[in-house]
């Protein structure tokens, strides 16, 4: 692993950059403070100038994974499109779903996609409280499905499962189809609840 230049070592962004590299190369089990410090060519103690503990650093990595970037807010937010974009972000990073799930569970991550999902649910006719529940339901479906998907792929890569079960193009397409089918069911439930509310 090549060391990061000294100019990038002593700021929060540089630490997260190094953590992203370690995650890509070693996965979440190998994302240790020691490995991150080695990439930066610093002592482990130097990392604690920027992050009080490892979990806060993992939360910052999670924020990087799910960041919207230059994405502009939807004029008419769509539950399906938002959910698919979140899944793509998680899949783009090794163990992304597991890492983001952990940060969310500990209350250390504000998920931008969730804010957009709440807006989309409200636009469909749900009240504020119901929209929050709908957004959480979609988030849990996306993260849970993607977590299992990434686990199966990893198991195939390390030989703990039949690689042909997950890595062929046809099976990858089947995974996408299954995800889409399940997502449509979840969204249909949200829209049905909104319709029932508007019909009162």
N, C-alpha and C positions, 0 to 999 in steps of 0.2 A: 504494500500500500504506500503510495507516494505521499509525503507530508504536504500539507497545505502551506502556502507561503505565509511568512510571519505577519504580513499586513492583514491577513484574513483570520488570524488566530484569536485576537482579543476582542471580539464583539459577538453579540448574541447570534447574529445572522450566520457568522462563520461557524459557530458551534452547531447550529441546526444543519448547515450545509454538510458538515462532517458526519453528523448523525444520519443524514439521508444516504450518504455514501456507504456507511457501515450497514444500514438497513438493506440496501440494494445488494450488497455483497454477502451478508451473513444472515439476513432475516432477523425477525424480532428476537429469537432466542440468543442471537449473537450480538445484539445491540447493547453492548456494555459501555459503561463510562470509561473503562480502561481502553477499549478499542477506539472510542471517539477521541480520547486524549492522545492516543498514538498517532492517529491521522493528523491531528493538529500539532504534534510534536511538543506537547505540554504535559505538565503533571496533572493527574486527575483532579487535584484540589483546585486547579485553575478554572475548571468548568463550573465550580460552585460560586464563582463571582457572578455568573450570569443566570444560573438556575439553582434554586435552593435544594433541589433533590432530583433524582432521576425521573420521577413521574412527571414533574413539571417540564422537563426536557422532552419527554415522550409526548406530552400534550402539545408542545410547540411543533414537534415533527408532525403530529396529527393535524394541526392547523395548516401546515404547509401542504399536506396531502389533499385536504378538502377545500383549500382556498379557491375562491371564485376567479381570482386573477382579474383579467380585463373584461370578464363577462359582464354585460349590461343586464339590469333587471328586465324581466319579461314584461312586455306590455300587457299580455294576457297570460299569466302564469299557468302552466300546465303540469298537473301532478305527475303524469307519466314521463314527460320530458325531463323534469327535475330529478326524478328518481333514477332514470337511466344515466343522467350525467353524473350523479353521485356514485353509482356503481362503476362507471368508467374511471373515475378518479381513484376509487379504492383498488380497482384491478391494475392500475398503472404502477402500483408500488407493491413490492413483495410484503406479504403479511399486512397490507394496508387496512383491511377490514378489522382484523384482530386488534391492531394498534389503536385505530379510531374508536372501536367499541370500548376498549379499556378506558380511554380518556373520557369518553362520554359517560360511562358508568360511574366514574369518580367525580363527575361534575367539573372537570377541568377543561372542557371544550365546548365552545359555542359553535354549533354547526350551521354554516351559512345556508346550506340547502334546507335545513329545517325552517328557517325564517321564510324562505320562499315557498315551502310546502304549506305553511300556515296561511300565507297570503292566498295561495291557490285554493285551499280548502274553504277559506272565507268567501272567495270569489264564486265558489260553486254553490254558496247558500248556507253554509254552516255558521253557527254562532261562534264567538271567540273561543269558548271552552271546548266545544266539539272540534273546532279546527285544530286546536293544540293536540287533541287525542288522535285525530286523523293524521297529522304530520308525524307524530311519534310512531304510529302504526306503520306508516310507509317507511320511515327511517329504519325501524327494527327489521322489517322485511328485507330491505335492501342490504343492510349490514349483515344480517344473519345468513342470507342466501350467499352473499359474496364471501363471507368467512368460510362457509363450508366448501364453496367452490375452490378457494385458494388452498384450503387444507387438502382437498383431494388431489389437486395438481401437485402440491409439495410431496404428498405421499407417493405419488407415481414417480416423481423425479428421484426420490431417494430409495425407491424399490420396495416401499411398504405396501404398494398397491400396483395393480396391473396398469402400466403406462398407457396401454391402448384404450383404457376406459376413459381417459380424460384428455389426451393430447392429440388425438386425430382431429382433422378439420370437421368431420361430420359430427363428432361428439361435442366439439366446441359449439357448433351451430345448434345442436340439441340443447346445450346448456342455456344458450341465449333464448331459444324458443321457450324453454321451461320457465326461465326468469320472466320473460314477457307475459306468458300466460298467467303466472301467479300474480304479477303486478296488476294486470288487467282485472283480476278478481278483487284484489284489495281496493283498487280505485273505484270499481263498480260498487263496492260496499259503501265507500265514502259518498259517492254520488247518490246512491239510493237513500242514505241517511239524510243528505241535503234535500233531496226531493220530498221525503216524508215530512221534513220540517217545514218546507215551503207550502206543503199541502194542508197543513193544520188549519 
